[in-house]
Amino acid sequence: MPLNLHWQKSSFSGGGGAEDCLEIAADPTTLHLRESDHPTTILTPTPTALHALLERIASPTQEL
């Protein structure tokens, strides 16, 4: 995994220096996700898994 990733915080983080937020970084072929209060744990989902996650987030009223 590239070490020189540029991490960006979610616009829903609330600002004000909040430490508990989702961050995302991209390299030419992959998106990486991490929680700012656990920056060494990085998720690198496959495109299929990321699509499923985003679909689930967009439809929170569906039952699991």
C-alpha positions in Angstrom: 0.0 0.0 0.0 1.3 3.5 -0.8 2.6 5.4 2.2 2.1 8.8 0.6 -1.6 8.9 0.6 -3.4 12.3 0.9 -6.2 11.7 3.4 -9.4 13.8 3.3 -12.0 14.0 6.0 -15.6 13.5 5.4 -17.7 16.7 5.0 -20.0 15.2 7.6 -17.3 15.2 10.3 -18.7 18.2 11.9 -15.6 20.3 11.7 -14.2 22.0 14.8 -11.2 19.6 14.9 -13.3 16.6 15.7 -11.2 13.5 15.8 -13.9 10.9 15.1 -14.5 11.0 11.4 -14.2 9.0 8.3 -11.2 9.7 6.0 -10.7 8.7 2.4 -7.6 8.5 0.2 -7.1 7.4 -3.4 -4.3 6.1 -5.4 -4.6 5.5 -9.2 -6.5 2.3 -8.8 -7.9 2.1 -5.3 -9.9 3.9 -2.6 -8.7 3.6 1.0 -10.9 4.3 4.1 -9.9 4.8 7.7 -11.4 6.2 10.9 -9.4 9.2 12.1 -9.2 8.0 15.7 -7.6 4.7 14.4 -5.4 5.9 11.6 -3.3 2.8 11.3 -6.4 0.6 10.5 -7.0 1.2 6.8 -9.7 -0.5 4.7 -9.1 -1.1 1.0 -12.4 -2.5 -0.3 -12.8 -4.0 -3.7 -15.0 -2.0 -6.1 -17.8 -4.5 -5.5 -17.6 -4.3 -1.7 -17.4 -0.5 -1.8 -20.5 -0.3 -4.1 -22.4 -2.5 -1.7 -21.4 -0.3 1.2 -22.5 2.8 -0.5 -25.8 1.3 -1.6 -26.4 0.2 2.0 -25.6 3.7 3.3 -27.9 5.3 0.7 -30.8 3.0 1.8 -30.6 2.9 5.6 -34.2 1.9 6.0 -33.6 -1.6 4.6 -33.5 -4.4 7.1 -30.2 -6.3 7.5 
